[in-house]
Amino acid sequence: MCDTIFAATQAGGAWFGKNSDRHPDEPQALKLLPALAPAPTTRVGAVEFARPDRGLAMALSKPSWMAGGEMGLNAAGVAIGNEAVFAKEAADKHGPLGMDILRAALSASASAAEARDFLCAFIEERGQGGNGAYRGSLVYSNSFIVADGAEAFVVETAGRRWAWRAAEGVATISNAYSIEDDFKRLDALTRKQIAPVNERMACVDEEEAGRVGRKESWRAKVESRFHLRFTRGDERAACTAASLRSNLARLGLGAMLEALRSHGGDAPGRAGMRAPCVHEAGFPVRASTTASMVASWRPGGATLWFTGTSYPCLSVYAPVLLAEGRFEPLWTGYDYGADSDGAYLFWKQRRDLQRKLGGARRSADPAFVARRDGIQTRLEAAAARAAAAPSDTATLAAARAEVDAAMAEWEAYLSSLR
């Protein structure tokens, strides 16, 4: 279970974020994957898809056992996060994983619109599903937010069906469908069923309002309402949306982190699946927030923030710059290697420490919050200095030194709490 969020204002720019909720024991790490040679087709897991692959480099938040990722940002500045959704039409238990589809879309797409079209075309043609569970079995369809700083979209799918709409202002998705009759496009079959054309307008471009004879709800057409009892997706999406809307006047990293760290007004750890910062929810699927990411855009690039750890409320977010198509990690103490286990071992060690520190209850301690937020402010200031001159080696070196010092202080503080 997960939450993906997007917010934009003319004054505050555009921001993307996601909490990845997976099995509490499933390690997840941020990997910096290098560019590959462009290819005439794109590989999606074991499937070849007849759409060109640009081979773009990416920062991918990846569970340890799979090739795909829960969320990521590519070298062209496209960010994608996915959600498990449950449809009346069951996903194919042998189909491609949504996380593999996400990785392939990042590799192939130079804009949010390209990523949107890739997702829709692939799912309609090749389907989706597979076992997305670390332990046991869980087969589902996927919804996505794709964004590139200039525009963003909500893409929802059900088996081989799809719908999308533009994301403007605040858009939040969770483990529930959200598109009603506000879709912009549908797959051909669903369009015939819930948005048939007015034949008298057949010669008019389908963008025209009169082209559609009637519009019914996409959500009502595809969603399995039974699963909402367990996913609590509507509640979590409402929680993140309310948090973002209340902070639009000060939209920035702090507002995004506040939404992702939210316990929904409950005591930390008591909300279960009702709030975006999930701590050891146990039914019907064991889950907790195992990784979190935020991205924002600036001229010429973006800044990515990642935890590399579980539980956003107990974590700080370290920065990675994207500048002129290259990734510049500012925390040198983290193992970003594509084929390395170092970051997964760090995840396990930190998860065990967080549990020893009292789990979510620690985030209610004012002293802990003050230290966490103080470190985060230092990281944000260092990243801002580096982003202002990303090609200056001295500036980057100074920023890395400050980030490393702040992260070392954070690690020492956590160790002192034992």
LOBABA-484705 format. One record per residue (C-alpha): residue number from 0; residue in three letters; x negated, y negated, z negated. Coordinates in steps of 0.05 Angstrom, whole numbers, plus 5000, padded with zeros to 4 digits. Example, Ala and Ser with C-alpha at 12.3 -4.5 7.8 and 13.67 -1.06 7.14 Angstrom:
BEGIN
num / residuo / px / py / pz
0 / Ala / 4754 / 5090 / 4844
1 / Ser / 4727 / 5021 / 4857
END
This chain:
BEGIN
num / residuo / px / py / pz
0 / Met / 5000 / 5000 / 5000
1 / Cys / 4973 / 4931 / 5016
2 / Asp / 4987 / 4856 / 5024
3 / Thr / 4964 / 4813 / 5082
4 / Ile / 4973 / 4737 / 5080
5 / Phe / 4964 / 4678 / 5126
6 / Ala / 4972 / 4604 / 5113
7 / Ala / 4958 / 4542 / 5154
8 / Thr / 4968 / 4467 / 5149
9 / Gln / 4943 / 4411 / 5192
10 / Ala / 4903 / 4384 / 5133
11 / Gly / 4879 / 4450 / 5103
12 / Gly / 4862 / 4491 / 5165
13 / Ala / 4880 / 4565 / 5172
14 / Trp / 4868 / 4620 / 5121
15 / Phe / 4875 / 4695 / 5125
16 / Gly / 4872 / 4746 / 5068
17 / Lys / 4886 / 4817 / 5049
18 / Asn / 4887 / 4863 / 4989
19 / Ser / 4875 / 4936 / 5008
20 / Asp / 4913 / 4983 / 4962
21 / Arg / 4888 / 5054 / 4967
22 / His / 4876 / 5114 / 4921
23 / Pro / 4842 / 5087 / 4858
24 / Asp / 4782 / 5134 / 4869
25 / Glu / 4772 / 5118 / 4943
26 / Pro / 4709 / 5075 / 4954
27 / Gln / 4714 / 5018 / 5004
28 / Ala / 4657 / 4973 / 5027
29 / Leu / 4645 / 4915 / 5075
30 / Lys / 4603 / 4938 / 5134
31 / Leu / 4570 / 4893 / 5186
32 / Leu / 4576 / 4932 / 5251
33 / Pro / 4530 / 4909 / 5308
34 / Ala / 4553 / 4892 / 5378
35 / Leu / 4556 / 4949 / 5427
36 / Ala / 4551 / 4950 / 5502
37 / Pro / 4617 / 4931 / 5536
38 / Ala / 4655 / 4990 / 5565
39 / Pro / 4712 / 4998 / 5615
40 / Thr / 4754 / 5035 / 5564
41 / Thr / 4763 / 5029 / 5488
42 / Arg / 4756 / 5088 / 5441
43 / Val / 4808 / 5091 / 5387
44 / Gly / 4787 / 5148 / 5341
45 / Ala / 4787 / 5208 / 5387
46 / Val / 4830 / 5173 / 5440
47 / Glu / 4805 / 5136 / 5502
48 / Phe / 4849 / 5077 / 5519
49 / Ala / 4847 / 5046 / 5588
50 / Arg / 4832 / 4976 / 5566
51 / Pro / 4763 / 4944 / 5568
52 / Asp / 4722 / 4944 / 5504
53 / Arg / 4680 / 4880 / 5494
54 / Gly / 4638 / 4916 / 5441
55 / Leu / 4643 / 4857 / 5393
56 / Ala / 4605 / 4858 / 5328
57 / Met / 4649 / 4856 / 5266
58 / Ala / 4652 / 4854 / 5191
59 / Leu / 4697 / 4913 / 5173
60 / Ser / 4723 / 4932 / 5104
61 / Lys / 4720 / 5007 / 5111
62 / Pro / 4742 / 5065 / 5065
63 / Ser / 4685 / 5114 / 5058
64 / Trp / 4715 / 5173 / 5095
65 / Met / 4741 / 5141 / 5159
66 / Ala / 4713 / 5106 / 5220
67 / Gly / 4766 / 5052 / 5219
68 / Gly / 4779 / 4995 / 5171
69 / Glu / 4833 / 4963 / 5129
70 / Met / 4815 / 4892 / 5149
71 / Gly / 4761 / 4856 / 5187
72 / Leu / 4734 / 4796 / 5225
73 / Asn / 4699 / 4802 / 5292
74 / Ala / 4645 / 4760 / 5324
75 / Ala / 4697 / 4721 / 5365
76 / Gly / 4732 / 4699 / 5300
77 / Val / 4791 / 4747 / 5304
78 / Ala / 4816 / 4773 / 5237
79 / Ile / 4864 / 4832 / 5229
80 / Gly / 4896 / 4865 / 5168
81 / Asn / 4944 / 4924 / 5170
82 / Glu / 5001 / 4950 / 5126
83 / Ala / 5033 / 5018 / 5120
84 / Val / 5107 / 5014 / 5138
85 / Phe / 5158 / 5069 / 5139
86 / Ala / 5207 / 5076 / 5197
87 / Lys / 5269 / 5117 / 5211
88 / Glu / 5229 / 5145 / 5270
89 / Ala / 5172 / 5184 / 5238
90 / Ala / 5101 / 5170 / 5260
91 / Asp / 5062 / 5226 / 5293
92 / Lys / 5025 / 5266 / 5241
93 / His / 4971 / 5279 / 5293
94 / Gly / 4970 / 5208 / 5320
95 / Pro / 4914 / 5156 / 5315
96 / Leu / 4904 / 5123 / 5247
97 / Gly / 4925 / 5051 / 5241
98 / Met / 4856 / 5035 / 5213
99 / Asp / 4823 / 5064 / 5276
100 / Ile / 4870 / 5023 / 5319
101 / Leu / 4852 / 4960 / 5279
102 / Arg / 4777 / 4972 / 5289
103 / Ala / 4787 / 4983 / 5364
104 / Ala / 4828 / 4919 / 5370
105 / Leu / 4772 / 4880 / 5336
106 / Ser / 4721 / 4909 / 5383
107 / Ala / 4761 / 4894 / 5445
108 / Ser / 4793 / 4826 / 5431
109 / Ala / 4766 / 4755 / 5438
110 / Ser / 4829 / 4721 / 5412
111 / Ala / 4888 / 4735 / 5367
112 / Ala / 4933 / 4739 / 5429
113 / Glu / 4888 / 4792 / 5460
114 / Ala / 4889 / 4832 / 5395
115 / Arg / 4964 / 4827 / 5391
116 / Asp / 4972 / 4853 / 5462
117 / Phe / 4921 / 4908 / 5450
118 / Leu / 4959 / 4933 / 5388
119 / Cys / 5026 / 4932 / 5423
120 / Ala / 5002 / 4965 / 5487
121 / Phe / 4963 / 5019 / 5453
122 / Ile / 5018 / 5039 / 5404
123 / Glu / 5071 / 5040 / 5458
124 / Glu / 5028 / 5083 / 5503
125 / Arg / 4990 / 5128 / 5455
126 / Gly / 5029 / 5126 / 5390
127 / Gln / 5002 / 5125 / 5318
128 / Gly / 5003 / 5163 / 5253
129 / Gly / 4954 / 5213 / 5226
130 / Asn / 4940 / 5227 / 5153
131 / Gly / 4920 / 5160 / 5123
132 / Ala / 4912 / 5187 / 5052
133 / Tyr / 4846 / 5197 / 5016
134 / Arg / 4878 / 5254 / 4978
135 / Gly / 4942 / 5290 / 4996
136 / Ser / 4981 / 5268 / 5058
137 / Leu / 5013 / 5203 / 5078
138 / Val / 5034 / 5189 / 5150
139 / Tyr / 5061 / 5121 / 5169
140 / Ser / 5070 / 5067 / 5221
141 / Asn / 5034 / 5000 / 5216
142 / Ser / 5046 / 4926 / 5214
143 / Phe / 4991 / 4874 / 5224
144 / Ile / 4974 / 4801 / 5218
145 / Val / 4925 / 4779 / 5271
146 / Ala / 4894 / 4709 / 5270
147 / Asp / 4837 / 4670 / 5301
148 / Gly / 4843 / 4601 / 5270
149 / Ala / 4880 / 4572 / 5329
150 / Glu / 4941 / 4618 / 5326
151 / Ala / 4966 / 4678 / 5288
152 / Phe / 5018 / 4733 / 5297
153 / Val / 5057 / 4784 / 5257
154 / Val / 5059 / 4850 / 5295
155 / Glu / 5104 / 4906 / 5269
156 / Thr / 5110 / 4976 / 5297
157 / Ala / 5152 / 5038 / 5286
158 / Gly / 5128 / 5101 / 5321
159 / Arg / 5117 / 5075 / 5392
160 / Arg / 5162 / 5015 / 5384
161 / Trp / 5136 / 4945 / 5369
162 / Ala / 5157 / 4873 / 5356
163 / Trp / 5119 / 4809 / 5345
164 / Arg / 5130 / 4737 / 5326
165 / Ala / 5084 / 4678 / 5316
166 / Ala / 5058 / 4665 / 5246
167 / Glu / 5064 / 4591 / 5229
168 / Gly / 5057 / 4557 / 5162
169 / Val / 5060 / 4615 / 5112
170 / Ala / 5066 / 4688 / 5134
171 / Thr / 5060 / 4746 / 5087
172 / Ile / 5071 / 4820 / 5100
173 / Ser / 5070 / 4881 / 5055
174 / Asn / 5097 / 4952 / 5058
175 / Ala / 5164 / 4930 / 5087
176 / Tyr / 5187 / 4905 / 5154
177 / Ser / 5196 / 4830 / 5158
178 / Ile / 5217 / 4813 / 5229
179 / Glu / 5293 / 4806 / 5235
180 / Asp / 5321 / 4772 / 5298
181 / Asp / 5263 / 4723 / 5300
182 / Phe / 5220 / 4767 / 5344
183 / Lys / 5187 / 4737 / 5405
184 / Arg / 5176 / 4802 / 5443
185 / Leu / 5197 / 4875 / 5437
186 / Asp / 5177 / 4940 / 5470
187 / Ala / 5221 / 4955 / 5531
188 / Leu / 5264 / 5009 / 5498
189 / Thr / 5280 / 4969 / 5436
190 / Arg / 5293 / 4907 / 5477
191 / Lys / 5347 / 4944 / 5515
192 / Gln / 5379 / 4966 / 5450
193 / Ile / 5378 / 4903 / 5408
194 / Ala / 5364 / 4846 / 5456
195 / Pro / 5395 / 4863 / 5523
196 / Val / 5391 / 4809 / 5576
197 / Asn / 5449 / 4767 / 5600
198 / Glu / 5453 / 4791 / 5671
199 / Arg / 5481 / 4724 / 5695
200 / Met / 5414 / 4695 / 5674
201 / Ala / 5374 / 4749 / 5708
202 / Cys / 5337 / 4700 / 5752
203 / Val / 5316 / 4656 / 5694
204 / Asp / 5250 / 4667 / 5657
205 / Glu / 5261 / 4710 / 5596
206 / Glu / 5232 / 4655 / 5552
207 / Glu / 5297 / 4617 / 5563
208 / Ala / 5346 / 4623 / 5505
209 / Gly / 5404 / 4642 / 5551
210 / Arg / 5365 / 4701 / 5580
211 / Val / 5381 / 4745 / 5520
212 / Gly / 5453 / 4767 / 5515
213 / Arg / 5450 / 4782 / 5441
214 / Lys / 5397 / 4792 / 5388
215 / Glu / 5402 / 4842 / 5332
216 / Ser / 5354 / 4854 / 5274
217 / Trp / 5290 / 4891 / 5290
218 / Arg / 5283 / 4909 / 5217
219 / Ala / 5352 / 4938 / 5212
220 / Lys / 5339 / 4979 / 5275
221 / Val / 5274 / 5012 / 5253
222 / Glu / 5264 / 5010 / 5177
223 / Ser / 5273 / 5069 / 5129
224 / Arg / 5305 / 5034 / 5070
225 / Phe / 5292 / 5095 / 5026
226 / His / 5218 / 5080 / 5022
227 / Leu / 5228 / 5009 / 4996
228 / Arg / 5246 / 5037 / 4928
229 / Phe / 5175 / 5060 / 4921
230 / Thr / 5132 / 5011 / 4961
231 / Arg / 5163 / 4948 / 4930
232 / Gly / 5140 / 4913 / 4994
233 / Asp / 5193 / 4859 / 4994
234 / Glu / 5176 / 4839 / 4923
235 / Arg / 5101 / 4834 / 4936
236 / Ala / 5110 / 4795 / 5001
237 / Ala / 5157 / 4747 / 4964
238 / Cys / 5105 / 4739 / 4909
239 / Thr / 5047 / 4721 / 4955
240 / Ala / 5092 / 4676 / 4998
241 / Ala / 5116 / 4638 / 4936
242 / Ser / 5045 / 4630 / 4911
243 / Leu / 5020 / 4603 / 4978
244 / Arg / 5078 / 4556 / 4988
245 / Ser / 5069 / 4526 / 4919
246 / Asn / 4996 / 4512 / 4936
247 / Leu / 5001 / 4487 / 5008
248 / Ala / 4982 / 4417 / 4986
249 / Arg / 4915 / 4445 / 4962
250 / Leu / 4907 / 4502 / 5012
251 / Gly / 4838 / 4531 / 5006
252 / Leu / 4799 / 4588 / 4977
253 / Gly / 4827 / 4577 / 4908
254 / Ala / 4899 / 4581 / 4932
255 / Met / 4885 / 4645 / 4972
256 / Leu / 4851 / 4678 / 4912
257 / Glu / 4908 / 4658 / 4867
258 / Ala / 4957 / 4694 / 4913
259 / Leu / 4915 / 4757 / 4919
260 / Arg / 4900 / 4760 / 4844
261 / Ser / 4972 / 4751 / 4824
262 / His / 5006 / 4799 / 4776
263 / Gly / 5074 / 4769 / 4793
264 / Gly / 5087 / 4738 / 4726
265 / Asp / 5079 / 4804 / 4689
266 / Ala / 5025 / 4819 / 4638
267 / Pro / 4962 / 4841 / 4676
268 / Gly / 4968 / 4914 / 4695
269 / Arg / 5042 / 4920 / 4679
270 / Ala / 5072 / 4902 / 4748
271 / Gly / 5054 / 4967 / 4782
272 / Met / 5072 / 4961 / 4856
273 / Arg / 5112 / 4897 / 4845
274 / Ala / 5052 / 4849 / 4849
275 / Pro / 4995 / 4843 / 4898
276 / Cys / 4938 / 4856 / 4849
277 / Val / 4953 / 4930 / 4836
278 / His / 4924 / 4967 / 4777
279 / Glu / 4931 / 5043 / 4778
280 / Ala / 5003 / 5047 / 4802
281 / Gly / 5021 / 5121 / 4799
282 / Phe / 5086 / 5136 / 4835
283 / Pro / 5101 / 5159 / 4888
284 / Val / 5029 / 5149 / 4911
285 / Arg / 4971 / 5134 / 4865
286 / Ala / 4944 / 5066 / 4885
287 / Ser / 4904 / 5006 / 4863
288 / Thr / 4874 / 4947 / 4899
289 / Thr / 4807 / 4975 / 4921
290 / Ala / 4781 / 4917 / 4963
291 / Ser / 4801 / 4845 / 4980
292 / Met / 4780 / 4796 / 5034
293 / Val / 4793 / 4724 / 5054
294 / Ala / 4773 / 4688 / 5119
295 / Ser / 4777 / 4615 / 5141
296 / Trp / 4757 / 4581 / 5205
297 / Arg / 4715 / 4520 / 5221
298 / Pro / 4688 / 4492 / 5287
299 / Gly / 4640 / 4543 / 5315
300 / Gly / 4654 / 4598 / 5265
301 / Ala / 4687 / 4623 / 5202
302 / Thr / 4672 / 4643 / 5131
303 / Leu / 4690 / 4711 / 5104
304 / Trp / 4697 / 4725 / 5029
305 / Phe / 4697 / 4796 / 5002
306 / Thr / 4698 / 4831 / 4935
307 / Gly / 4664 / 4897 / 4952
308 / Thr / 4700 / 4921 / 4888
309 / Ser / 4768 / 4939 / 4862
310 / Tyr / 4816 / 4893 / 4826
311 / Pro / 4814 / 4821 / 4853
312 / Cys / 4830 / 4791 / 4784
313 / Leu / 4766 / 4822 / 4757
314 / Ser / 4722 / 4805 / 4816
315 / Val / 4687 / 4747 / 4850
316 / Tyr / 4686 / 4740 / 4926
317 / Ala / 4618 / 4736 / 4960
318 / Pro / 4610 / 4697 / 5025
319 / Val / 4589 / 4718 / 5095
320 / Leu / 4583 / 4664 / 5149
321 / Leu / 4603 / 4674 / 5221
322 / Ala / 4564 / 4623 / 5262
323 / Glu / 4560 / 4623 / 5338
324 / Gly / 4578 / 4696 / 5342
325 / Arg / 4530 / 4722 / 5290
326 / Phe / 4543 / 4743 / 5218
327 / Glu / 4499 / 4713 / 5163
328 / Pro / 4510 / 4748 / 5096
329 / Leu / 4492 / 4702 / 5039
330 / Trp / 4490 / 4755 / 4984
331 / Thr / 4427 / 4795 / 4997
332 / Gly / 4439 / 4844 / 4940
333 / Tyr / 4494 / 4880 / 4977
334 / Asp / 4484 / 4937 / 5026
335 / Tyr / 4520 / 4920 / 5091
336 / Gly / 4490 / 4977 / 5131
337 / Ala / 4538 / 5012 / 5178
338 / Asp / 4514 / 5081 / 5159
339 / Ser / 4491 / 5070 / 5088
340 / Asp / 4524 / 5094 / 5024
341 / Gly / 4494 / 5040 / 4980
342 / Ala / 4555 / 4995 / 4979
343 / Tyr / 4601 / 5055 / 4964
344 / Leu / 4557 / 5073 / 4904
345 / Phe / 4561 / 5001 / 4880
346 / Trp / 4637 / 5004 / 4887
347 / Lys / 4640 / 5067 / 4844
348 / Gln / 4595 / 5037 / 4791
349 / Arg / 4634 / 4973 / 4787
350 / Arg / 4701 / 5010 / 4786
351 / Asp / 4677 / 5050 / 4726
352 / Leu / 4653 / 4988 / 4691
353 / Gln / 4718 / 4951 / 4703
354 / Arg / 4756 / 5008 / 4671
355 / Lys / 4710 / 5007 / 4610
356 / Leu / 4721 / 4932 / 4603
357 / Gly / 4795 / 4943 / 4592
358 / Gly / 4819 / 4939 / 4664
359 / Ala / 4871 / 4886 / 4681
360 / Arg / 4877 / 4862 / 4609
361 / Arg / 4809 / 4830 / 4615
362 / Ser / 4837 / 4781 / 4666
363 / Ala / 4881 / 4751 / 4612
364 / Asp / 4820 / 4731 / 4571
365 / Pro / 4809 / 4655 / 4581
366 / Ala / 4734 / 4663 / 4571
367 / Phe / 4730 / 4716 / 4625
368 / Val / 4771 / 4675 / 4674
369 / Ala / 4729 / 4613 / 4660
370 / Arg / 4665 / 4651 / 4675
371 / Arg / 4694 / 4684 / 4737
372 / Asp / 4720 / 4619 / 4765
373 / Gly / 4655 / 4582 / 4749
374 / Ile / 4615 / 4633 / 4788
375 / Gln / 4665 / 4629 / 4846
376 / Thr / 4658 / 4553 / 4848
377 / Arg / 4582 / 4560 / 4854
378 / Leu / 4590 / 4611 / 4910
379 / Glu / 4638 / 4566 / 4947
380 / Ala / 4591 / 4506 / 4942
381 / Ala / 4532 / 4546 / 4968
382 / Ala / 4572 / 4573 / 5026
383 / Ala / 4596 / 4503 / 5044
384 / Arg / 4524 / 4478 / 5047
385 / Ala / 4504 / 4536 / 5091
386 / Ala / 4564 / 4528 / 5137
387 / Ala / 4546 / 4455 / 5148
388 / Ala / 4479 / 4475 / 5179
389 / Pro / 4483 / 4550 / 5197
390 / Ser / 4424 / 4546 / 5245
391 / Asp / 4377 / 4514 / 5195
392 / Thr / 4334 / 4569 / 5165
393 / Ala / 4315 / 4529 / 5104
394 / Thr / 4388 / 4513 / 5088
395 / Leu / 4407 / 4586 / 5096
396 / Ala / 4350 / 4609 / 5052
397 / Ala / 4370 / 4559 / 4997
398 / Ala / 4442 / 4581 / 5001
399 / Arg / 4423 / 4654 / 4996
400 / Ala / 4380 / 4640 / 4935
401 / Glu / 4438 / 4605 / 4901
402 / Val / 4487 / 4660 / 4919
403 / Asp / 4439 / 4713 / 4895
404 / Ala / 4429 / 4676 / 4830
405 / Ala / 4503 / 4667 / 4818
406 / Met / 4518 / 4740 / 4833
407 / Ala / 4461 / 4762 / 4787
408 / Glu / 4490 / 4719 / 4732
409 / Trp / 4558 / 4751 / 4744
410 / Glu / 4530 / 4821 / 4740
411 / Ala / 4492 / 4804 / 4676
412 / Tyr / 4555 / 4775 / 4646
413 / Leu / 4596 / 4838 / 4662
414 / Ser / 4541 / 4882 / 4632
415 / Ser / 4541 / 4840 / 4569
416 / Leu / 4615 / 4854 / 4558
417 / Arg / 4604 / 4928 / 4546
END
